[in-house]
C-alpha cells in the first residue's frame, strides 16, 4: 500500500462522528524523512518535493495495519494489500 | 431481504470468484476499447479507481494517472498485486474512501452481481460519493439483450467451468473474467441432481414453509439449461473445440420476491412460495420460441409445475453469426433449430426441431420425477454444425447424459442482467448526484458515463 493510497482511505465503521475515521493510523515503525509540517512555499522546494514524492509513491506498507482513529478498529495490511472489509455484524 | 441478498451473493458471486481466482492468472483478457479510452482521456495526475478491479486489467492502461483498484475477492486482488498494481480488498457497498477524492471511477461488470435493486443503487451511490465534482464514472453491466438471444429473465445463474481456464482468451466478453466456458465433465463425479439440490436448498432457506423433502426432488428445482452468452472470441474458441455448450440458469429475483412477500403472503404456490415468479416473459417477435414456431409455447406454459423455471431452449447457430461488436443491437432472431447433442461422441450435432417435442425433456420441472436421468435432460448440450474437434467430445460420454451435465463444482455465478434503459433509469431516479453524459451498448453490455454534479 502506497502512502498516497493511505491519504485516500478512511475508516467506514458505522456510527462514527461526521468526518471521523480519518486519517487511519499506520502502525509500524518507519520514520519518515519529512518535516512534520509542510514548509512555506513547498511547491518550489525541489528537495522537499522529491522527498514527498518518495514517501507518497515509493514507500509501501507491506505488513501492518490501519487503525481507525475513532473506533480503534484495525484493518490489516498483508502482502501490501489492505483489507478494508467489515464483518457482517459490523456493517 | 438484506440477509438473503448477502447470502446469495456470498454463494454465487464471492465464493465463486474466490474459488476460481487461481485460474484467472492464466487468462489474458483484453481491456474493452471504450473503457481504455475513458481511462486514457483522464488528465495526467488524476486519481482513478477501478471498483471491482478483479485481476487489475485496467490498472495499467494509463500510466499517467494514479491507478487504484479494489475488489471484494482477495484471490483476484492478490493476482493484481503480483502484477505490481496498487490494490486493496473492500466492499463496493461500503467503500473505505473519503468523500470526493477521485477524478474518475470505473465499474466494469460489477454491479450486475448485486442481487437487489437497492444494493445496486447503493453501490452506485457509494461510487458517486467518492467522486470529486466534475469527476466521471463509467459503468458497464451485462445486458439482457444479447446478439443472438435474449435472456428470458433478468436474474440468472451462469455456470463457470474451469476446463477452459488454462486457455488463452483474446478477449473476454465482460471485463471481469467471466469465463463462460464449455463444461468438461471428464473425470468429474457429477450428479446433476446434487447441483440442482444445492440450489434448492438455498431456495428452501428462503421459504421456511416449503416442505423440505421437496429439496431433494428434482421436479421442484431451479430452472435448467438455457443459453450462455458467448462473445465472438469465445465463439471462435468454441468452434475450435467443436462444441458449444450454452446454459444458464434462471434465478429467482430477490426484488420480485420482496414484492411478492408483501402481496402474496396468503397465496400459497406450492413449493414456489416467495420465489414464485408468475410473470411470464413477454414474447416478442424475436423470441426464440416464436422462431421455433411455437409461440411462447414452452415459456408461457403455465402448466409447468414450477412456473419459475423458464426454460429457454438452447439455441444453435448454423454457423457463428457474430456481427461486429460495434454494430447496433441487431436483429436478435434466432436460428430456429434446436440442437441437442445427447447422441454420440464426435458426431455432428443431431437436430431436434422445435421445443414442443422436447418439452418433457426440457421443462424445468420434469414430470417424470426425480432422478439422474431426468435431471440430465435439463441440460442440453448444443453443438454448432461445425462440430469437428473432439476435445470436448471425449469429455462427454456417449449416452451418458448425466456426465454431460454440469459439474457440481460448476460455480454458478449470479447476474442481474439489465434491460435497455434500466441502468439509466436507475441512476436518474436514485442517484441525483450523478448526471448521465452518455450511454451505449457495447459487446453485450449496457454502458454509461456519468459525471458528479456540483
Boltz contact constraints between the chains, C-beta under 6 A:
constraints:
  - contact:
      token1: [A, 2]
      token2: [B, 86]
      max_distance: 6.0
  - contact:
      token1: [A, 5]
      token2: [B, 68]
      max_distance: 6.0
  - contact:
      token1: [A, 5]
      token2: [B, 86]
      max_distance: 6.0
  - contact:
      token1: [A, 8]
      token2: [B, 97]
      max_distance: 6.0
  - contact:
      token1: [A, 8]
      token2: [B, 101]
      max_distance: 6.0
  - contact:
      token1: [A, 9]
      token2: [B, 96]
      max_distance: 6.0
  - contact:
      token1: [A, 10]
      token2: [B, 98]
      max_distance: 6.0
  - contact:
      token1: [A, 12]
      token2: [B, 94]
      max_distance: 6.0
  - contact:
      token1: [A, 12]
      token2: [B, 96]
      max_distance: 6.0
  - contact:
      token1: [A, 80]
      token2: [B, 81]
      max_distance: 6.0
  - contact:
      token1: [A, 81]
      token2: [B, 77]
      max_distance: 6.0
  - contact:
      token1: [A, 81]
      token2: [B, 81]
      max_distance: 6.0
  - contact:
      token1: [A, 81]
      token2: [B, 87]
      max_distance: 6.0
  - contact:
      token1: [A, 81]
      token2: [B, 88]
      max_distance: 6.0
  - contact:
      token1: [A, 82]
      token2: [B, 88]
      max_distance: 6.0
  - contact:
      token1: [A, 83]
      token2: [B, 89]
      max_distance: 6.0
  - contact:
      token1: [A, 84]
      token2: [B, 88]
      max_distance: 6.0
  - contact:
      token1: [A, 84]
      token2: [B, 90]
      max_distance: 6.0
  - contact:
      token1: [A, 84]
      token2: [B, 96]
      max_distance: 6.0
  - contact:
      token1: [A, 85]
      token2: [B, 89]
      max_distance: 6.0
  - contact:
      token1: [A, 85]
      token2: [B, 91]
      max_distance: 6.0
  - contact:
      token1: [A, 91]
      token2: [B, 94]
      max_distance: 6.0
